[in-house]
Amino acid sequence: MTRPFTKMMICVVPALAAFAVAACSQLSGTPTAATAQPVEKTFTVTPSNALMKVDFLTGQLQGVTITERVDPKSGTMVDPPELRGTLKLKNVSADQSARLIGGKLLFLDAKGQPIPFAKDRGDTGFTFSSFDTQRLDPGQETSQPIHVPFPRGGLQANDLQTVRLNLTYLPSAYREQTVNYAVSLKGQG
Protein backbone atom coordinates (compact mmCIF):
# COMPACT_ATOMS: atom_id res chain seq x y z
CA MET A 1 0.00 0.00 0.00
CA THR A 2 2.91 2.30 0.32
CA ARG A 3 3.68 2.15 -3.39
CA PRO A 4 0.33 3.50 -4.61
CA PHE A 5 0.50 6.21 -1.96
CA THR A 6 4.02 7.17 -3.07
CA LYS A 7 2.93 7.28 -6.72
CA MET A 8 -0.03 9.43 -5.80
CA MET A 9 2.19 11.84 -3.82
CA ILE A 10 4.63 12.11 -6.72
CA CYS A 11 1.76 13.27 -8.95
CA VAL A 12 -0.08 15.43 -6.41
CA VAL A 13 2.84 17.41 -4.91
CA PRO A 14 4.04 18.94 -8.23
CA ALA A 15 0.45 19.76 -9.19
CA LEU A 16 -0.14 21.55 -5.87
CA ALA A 17 3.16 23.43 -6.19
CA ALA A 18 2.28 24.60 -9.71
CA PHE A 19 -1.16 25.71 -8.52
CA ALA A 20 0.36 27.65 -5.61
CA VAL A 21 2.88 29.41 -7.86
CA ALA A 22 0.15 30.36 -10.34
CA ALA A 23 -2.08 31.70 -7.58
CA CYS A 24 0.72 33.77 -6.03
CA SER A 25 1.77 35.26 -9.34
CA GLN A 26 -1.79 36.34 -10.08
CA LEU A 27 -2.09 37.98 -6.68
CA SER A 28 1.17 39.90 -6.94
CA GLY A 29 0.74 40.90 -10.59
CA THR A 30 -2.61 42.67 -10.38
CA PRO A 31 -3.30 45.55 -8.02
CA THR A 32 -6.49 45.36 -6.05
CA ALA A 33 -9.15 48.00 -6.31
CA ALA A 34 -8.39 49.09 -2.73
CA THR A 35 -4.77 49.98 -3.59
CA ALA A 36 -4.58 53.51 -4.96
CA GLN A 37 -1.52 54.64 -6.89
CA PRO A 38 0.11 57.91 -5.74
CA VAL A 39 -0.68 60.96 -7.83
CA GLU A 40 2.07 63.34 -8.90
CA LYS A 41 1.20 66.99 -8.30
CA THR A 42 3.19 69.51 -10.33
CA PHE A 43 3.52 73.22 -9.57
CA THR A 44 4.97 75.55 -12.19
CA VAL A 45 7.21 78.33 -10.92
CA THR A 46 6.62 81.62 -12.73
CA PRO A 47 8.52 83.07 -14.35
CA SER A 48 9.75 79.68 -15.50
CA ASN A 49 12.77 81.20 -17.31
CA ALA A 50 14.42 83.54 -14.83
CA LEU A 51 17.32 85.58 -16.27
CA MET A 52 20.42 86.15 -14.16
CA LYS A 53 23.84 87.75 -14.33
CA VAL A 54 26.75 86.87 -12.06
CA ASP A 55 29.94 88.80 -12.81
CA PHE A 56 30.83 87.74 -16.38
CA LEU A 57 28.36 84.82 -16.45
CA THR A 58 24.81 85.16 -17.69
CA GLY A 59 22.15 82.52 -17.66
CA GLN A 60 18.69 81.26 -16.93
CA LEU A 61 16.90 78.81 -14.72
CA GLN A 62 14.62 77.16 -17.27
CA GLY A 63 11.62 74.89 -16.96
CA VAL A 64 11.44 75.17 -13.19
CA THR A 65 8.73 72.98 -11.64
CA ILE A 66 8.05 71.56 -8.21
CA THR A 67 6.65 68.04 -7.95
CA GLU A 68 5.41 65.93 -5.08
CA ARG A 69 3.56 62.62 -4.91
CA VAL A 70 0.40 62.37 -2.83
CA ASP A 71 -1.93 59.51 -1.88
CA PRO A 72 -5.22 60.42 -3.62
CA LYS A 73 -7.45 58.92 -0.91
CA SER A 74 -5.89 60.31 2.23
CA GLY A 75 -4.12 63.36 0.77
CA THR A 76 -0.94 62.42 2.63
CA MET A 77 2.43 63.01 1.06
CA VAL A 78 4.12 59.90 -0.38
CA ASP A 79 7.24 61.61 -1.79
CA PRO A 80 8.28 65.08 -0.55
CA PRO A 81 8.43 68.03 -2.97
CA GLU A 82 11.42 68.52 -5.24
CA LEU A 83 12.44 71.35 -7.51
CA ARG A 84 13.52 70.40 -11.02
CA GLY A 85 14.83 72.54 -13.82
CA THR A 86 17.85 73.35 -15.93
CA LEU A 87 20.51 75.96 -15.24
CA LYS A 88 21.97 77.37 -18.47
CA LEU A 89 25.08 79.55 -18.23
CA LYS A 90 27.11 81.51 -20.77
CA ASN A 91 30.50 83.15 -20.35
CA VAL A 92 30.16 86.65 -21.89
CA SER A 93 33.71 87.71 -21.00
CA ALA A 94 36.38 88.24 -23.63
CA ASP A 95 39.29 87.50 -21.32
CA GLN A 96 38.09 85.41 -18.36
CA SER A 97 37.46 81.72 -17.96
CA ALA A 98 35.46 80.07 -15.19
CA ARG A 99 35.77 76.71 -13.53
CA LEU A 100 32.26 75.92 -12.35
CA ILE A 101 32.23 74.10 -9.02
CA GLY A 102 28.65 74.03 -7.78
CA GLY A 103 25.72 75.92 -6.44
CA LYS A 104 23.00 75.98 -3.86
CA LEU A 105 19.40 77.12 -4.02
CA LEU A 106 17.69 78.99 -1.20
CA PHE A 107 13.94 79.48 -1.09
CA LEU A 108 12.81 82.77 0.46
CA ASP A 109 9.39 83.91 1.66
CA ALA A 110 7.78 87.37 1.25
CA LYS A 111 9.89 88.75 4.13
CA GLY A 112 13.13 87.55 2.51
CA GLN A 113 13.58 84.81 5.10
CA PRO A 114 14.51 81.24 4.18
CA ILE A 115 11.57 78.84 4.16
CA PRO A 116 12.44 76.10 6.67
CA PHE A 117 12.85 72.47 5.63
CA ALA A 118 11.62 69.44 7.52
CA LYS A 119 14.37 67.51 9.31
CA ASP A 120 16.41 65.07 7.22
CA ARG A 121 15.37 66.62 3.89
CA GLY A 122 18.90 66.89 2.58
CA ASP A 123 20.81 69.67 0.96
CA THR A 124 19.78 71.95 -1.90
CA GLY A 125 23.30 72.02 -3.28
CA PHE A 126 24.49 70.63 -6.60
CA THR A 127 27.82 70.19 -8.34
CA PHE A 128 28.99 70.58 -11.90
CA SER A 129 30.18 67.04 -12.27
CA SER A 130 31.24 66.48 -15.86
CA PHE A 131 34.19 68.05 -17.65
CA ASP A 132 31.83 69.60 -20.23
CA THR A 133 30.05 71.61 -17.53
CA GLN A 134 33.05 72.41 -15.32
CA ARG A 135 35.07 74.71 -17.58
CA LEU A 136 33.49 77.68 -19.29
CA ASP A 137 35.77 79.65 -21.61
CA PRO A 138 34.80 83.01 -23.23
CA GLY A 139 31.73 82.64 -25.46
CA GLN A 140 30.95 79.09 -24.32
CA GLU A 141 27.64 77.89 -22.92
CA THR A 142 26.73 74.98 -20.69
CA SER A 143 23.65 73.53 -19.01
CA GLN A 144 23.25 71.68 -15.74
CA PRO A 145 20.15 69.75 -14.64
CA ILE A 146 18.93 70.80 -11.19
CA HIS A 147 17.08 68.35 -8.94
CA VAL A 148 16.95 69.43 -5.29
CA PRO A 149 14.59 69.12 -2.30
CA PHE A 150 11.95 71.83 -1.84
CA PRO A 151 10.39 72.87 1.50
CA ARG A 152 6.77 71.72 1.80
CA GLY A 153 5.92 74.99 3.52
CA GLY A 154 6.81 76.81 0.30
CA LEU A 155 3.81 75.25 -1.45
CA GLN A 156 1.39 77.44 0.50
CA ALA A 157 -0.24 80.22 -1.54
CA ASN A 158 2.04 83.26 -1.90
CA ASP A 159 4.67 81.85 0.45
CA LEU A 160 7.51 81.40 -2.08
CA GLN A 161 8.66 84.79 -3.36
CA THR A 162 12.32 84.32 -4.33
CA VAL A 163 14.64 81.54 -5.41
CA ARG A 164 18.24 82.51 -4.65
CA LEU A 165 21.10 80.83 -6.49
CA ASN A 166 24.50 80.81 -4.80
CA LEU A 167 26.96 79.93 -7.56
CA THR A 168 30.52 78.81 -6.78
CA TYR A 169 33.17 79.17 -9.49
CA LEU A 170 36.83 80.02 -9.91
CA PRO A 171 37.54 82.86 -12.35
CA SER A 172 40.85 82.91 -14.15
CA ALA A 173 42.45 85.10 -16.76
CA TYR A 174 42.01 83.76 -20.25
CA ARG A 175 44.80 84.60 -22.64
CA GLU A 176 45.67 83.81 -26.19
CA GLN A 177 49.22 84.46 -27.21
CA THR A 178 51.09 84.04 -30.46
CA VAL A 179 54.64 82.77 -30.75
CA ASN A 180 56.68 82.87 -33.97
CA TYR A 181 59.43 80.37 -34.65
CA ALA A 182 62.16 81.28 -37.12
CA VAL A 183 62.61 78.42 -39.57
CA SER A 184 64.32 77.72 -42.86
CA LEU A 185 63.54 75.21 -45.53
CA LYS A 186 66.28 73.20 -47.15
CA GLY A 187 65.60 71.38 -50.37
CA GLN A 188 66.47 67.74 -50.79
CA GLY A 189 68.32 66.37 -53.78
C-alpha positions in Angstrom: 0.0 0.0 0.0 2.9 2.3 0.3 3.7 2.1 -3.4 0.3 3.5 -4.6 0.5 6.2 -2.0 4.0 7.2 -3.1 2.9 7.3 -6.7 0.0 9.4 -5.8 2.2 11.8 -3.8 4.6 12.1 -6.7 1.8 13.3 -8.9 -0.1 15.4 -6.4 2.8 17.4 -4.9 4.0 18.9 -8.2 0.5 19.8 -9.2 -0.1 21.5 -5.9 3.2 23.4 -6.2 2.3 24.6 -9.7 -1.2 25.7 -8.5 0.4 27.7 -5.6 2.9 29.4 -7.9 0.2 30.4 -10.3 -2.1 31.7 -7.6 0.7 33.8 -6.0 1.8 35.3 -9.3 -1.8 36.3 -10.1 -2.1 38.0 -6.7 1.2 39.9 -6.9 0.7 40.9 -10.6 -2.6 42.7 -10.4 -3.3 45.5 -8.0 -6.5 45.4 -6.0 -9.2 48.0 -6.3 -8.4 49.1 -2.7 -4.8 50.0 -3.6 -4.6 53.5 -5.0 -1.5 54.6 -6.9 0.1 57.9 -5.7 -0.7 61.0 -7.8 2.1 63.3 -8.9 1.2 67.0 -8.3 3.2 69.5 -10.3 3.5 73.2 -9.6 5.0 75.6 -12.2 7.2 78.3 -10.9 6.6 81.6 -12.7 8.5 83.1 -14.4 9.7 79.7 -15.5 12.8 81.2 -17.3 14.4 83.5 -14.8 17.3 85.6 -16.3 20.4 86.2 -14.2 23.8 87.8 -14.3 26.8 86.9 -12.1 29.9 88.8 -12.8 30.8 87.7 -16.4 28.4 84.8 -16.4 24.8 85.2 -17.7 22.1 82.5 -17.7 18.7 81.3 -16.9 16.9 78.8 -14.7 14.6 77.2 -17.3 11.6 74.9 -17.0 11.4 75.2 -13.2 8.7 73.0 -11.6 8.1 71.6 -8.2 6.7 68.0 -8.0 5.4 65.9 -5.1 3.6 62.6 -4.9 0.4 62.4 -2.8 -1.9 59.5 -1.9 -5.2 60.4 -3.6 -7.4 58.9 -0.9 -5.9 60.3 2.2 -4.1 63.4 0.8 -0.9 62.4 2.6 2.4 63.0 1.1 4.1 59.9 -0.4 7.2 61.6 -1.8 8.3 65.1 -0.6 8.4 68.0 -3.0 11.4 68.5 -5.2 12.4 71.4 -7.5 13.5 70.4 -11.0 14.8 72.5 -13.8 17.9 73.4 -15.9 20.5 76.0 -15.2 22.0 77.4 -18.5 25.1 79.5 -18.2 27.1 81.5 -20.8 30.5 83.1 -20.4 30.2 86.6 -21.9 33.7 87.7 -21.0 36.4 88.2 -23.6 39.3 87.5 -21.3 38.1 85.4 -18.4 37.5 81.7 -18.0 35.5 80.1 -15.2 35.8 76.7 -13.5 32.3 75.9 -12.3 32.2 74.1 -9.0 28.7 74.0 -7.8 25.7 75.9 -6.4 23.0 76.0 -3.9 19.4 77.1 -4.0 17.7 79.0 -1.2 13.9 79.5 -1.1 12.8 82.8 0.5 9.4 83.9 1.7 7.8 87.4 1.3 9.9 88.8 4.1 13.1 87.6 2.5 13.6 84.8 5.1 14.5 81.2 4.2 11.6 78.8 4.2 12.4 76.1 6.7 12.8 72.5 5.6 11.6 69.4 7.5 14.4 67.5 9.3 16.4 65.1 7.2 15.4 66.6 3.9 18.9 66.9 2.6 20.8 69.7 1.0 19.8 71.9 -1.9 23.3 72.0 -3.3 24.5 70.6 -6.6 27.8 70.2 -8.3 29.0 70.6 -11.9 30.2 67.0 -12.3 31.2 66.5 -15.9 34.2 68.0 -17.7 31.8 69.6 -20.2 30.1 71.6 -17.5 33.1 72.4 -15.3 35.1 74.7 -17.6 33.5 77.7 -19.3 35.8 79.7 -21.6 34.8 83.0 -23.2 31.7 82.6 -25.5 31.0 79.1 -24.3 27.6 77.9 -22.9 26.7 75.0 -20.7 23.7 73.5 -19.0 23.2 71.7 -15.7 20.2 69.7 -14.6 18.9 70.8 -11.2 17.1 68.4 -8.9 16.9 69.4 -5.3 14.6 69.1 -2.3 12.0 71.8 -1.8 10.4 72.9 1.5 6.8 71.7 1.8 5.9 75.0 3.5 6.8 76.8 0.3 3.8 75.3 -1.5 1.4 77.4 0.5 -0.2 80.2 -1.5 2.0 83.3 -1.9 4.7 81.9 0.4 7.5 81.4 -2.1 8.7 84.8 -3.4 12.3 84.3 -4.3 14.6 81.5 -5.4 18.2 82.5 -4.6 21.1 80.8 -6.5 24.5 80.8 -4.8 27.0 79.9 -7.6 30.5 78.8 -6.8 33.2 79.2 -9.5 36.8 80.0 -9.9 37.5 82.9 -12.3 40.9 82.9 -14.1 42.4 85.1 -16.8 42.0 83.8 -20.2 44.8 84.6 -22.6 45.7 83.8 -26.2 49.2 84.5 -27.2 51.1 84.0 -30.5 54.6 82.8 -30.7 56.7 82.9 -34.0 59.4 80.4 -34.6 62.2 81.3 -37.1 62.6 78.4 -39.6 64.3 77.7 -42.9 63.5 75.2 -45.5 66.3 73.2 -47.1 65.6 71.4 -50.4 66.5 67.7 -50.8 68.3 66.4 -53.8 
